[in-house]
Amino acid sequence: MIRDGLFVADGDWVRDAGPIGSAETVIAAWLYQDIQGGLDSLVMVADAIRRSSRLGGADFERSGNAWFLSVDSNGVSVENHYVDNLGSGIVSHDDVLDVVRQYWDALVRIGIQGDLRSALERFEHQYGRKAEVPWCSD
């Protein structure tokens, strides 16, 4: 088991290191509980956050079973429909991308680099451009 930052890589799975106590741990819980192994969603979210920080007007929303993510020029917010007062508020694009990067790195540690590359390729095929994932630049 490897605990590095906000995530734990153990065998062939990744989980958040919990408990929720800061905006970053709220983002980590959202990634672990809602995105989970949805690598296409992970690529889409990383791209949306990066584009919003770079372009300003690239708003994006994503809703899962319990969580709601909103990205705009001010930053990123996440809410859980069943848990009040998580305390995340608006988190900067850079801080959220740092948490997403930690999650990505934990997924790499469990050996799914090829699956992540495939998700990046599917994104490019679907949208006609490379995903703006800062740590995956050519």
N, C-alpha and C positions, 0 to 999 in steps of 0.2 A: 504494500500500500504506500502510495506517495502522496503526501499532502504538500501542496505548493500553492500558497496564496489562498484563493477562495474555493478551490476545488480539491477533491481527493480522487486520484486515479487508483483503482483497485482491480487488478485482474483485467477483465474486459468491460468494465463499466466505470462511469464517472458520476460523482455526486457532489453537491455543494457541501462545504465544510460547516455551514450553519454556525450558530444561530443567527437570525436576522437581528442586526443591531445598527446598521448603517445603510446609507443609500446603495453602496456597492454590494452589500450582502443581499439586499432586496433584488438587485439586478441578477446576482448569482442564483438566487432561489428561483427567479422567473426562468432563467435559462435551463436550470436543472428540472424544474417541475413542468414547464410548458413547452419549451423547445425540445428538450430531451435529446433524442437521437435524430431529430428532423434536420438533417444536414442541409437540405435545400432551403429550409426556413432560416437556418443559421446564416447561410450565405446571403440570403435576401435581406435579413435584418442588418448584418454587418455593412452591406452595400448601402442600405437606406440611411443608416446613421452617418456613414462617411460622406455620402452625397449631400445630406442635409447640412452637415458641418461645412462642406466645401461650397455648396451652391446657395445655401440660405433658404430657398423656397421649396425644397424637396420634402414636403410633408409625407408622413407614412404612419399608418395605424395597423395594428395586428391584434386580433383577439383570439384567445384560446378557450379552453374549458373554464378556467377560473381567472385568467390574467388578461389584462389589456395593456398594450404598449402604444405609446404615442411619441412620434418623433417630429420635431419642427425646428425652426431656426433658433429657438431658445434653448433647446436641449432635448432630453428624453425623460419621459415619466412612465412608470409602470404602476398598475393597480391590481389588486386581487379583489374580485367581486365578493369574496367571502370573508376577507380579513380587513377590518377597518384600521385606519391609522398605522400603516406600515412605516410611514415616515420617509418615503423616498423623495417625494417632491420632484422638482426638475433637477436632473443630473446632467452635467456637461457631456457633450458628445465624446470628448476625449476620455473622460472617466468611464463612460459606458463601453467605449471601444477597448479600454484596458481590461475590463472585466470579460468582455467577449473574447479577447485575445487569450486570457487565462483559460477560459473554457476550451477554446480551440486547441491550445497547447496541451491541455489535459486529455483531449480526445486523441491528439497525435501520440501521447504517451501510451495510450492503450492500443495503438497500432492501426488506426483507421485512416492514415494519410491518403491512401488510394481512394477511399470513399469520399473524403473531403475534396480531392482533386476532381472526382467524378461530379460532385455537386457543383463545383465551379464551372466545369464544362457544360453541364446541363443549363446553368444560368446563362452562360454565353450563348448557347444555342437558342434558348427561349427568348432572350432579350436583345440579341444581336450586338452585344458589347460585353466586355469583361466586367465581372463584378469588382467594385471598388473595395477590396479588402486590403487594407494597408500593408499587412504582413505577408501578403501573397503577390506582391508586385513583381513583374518580370524585369 
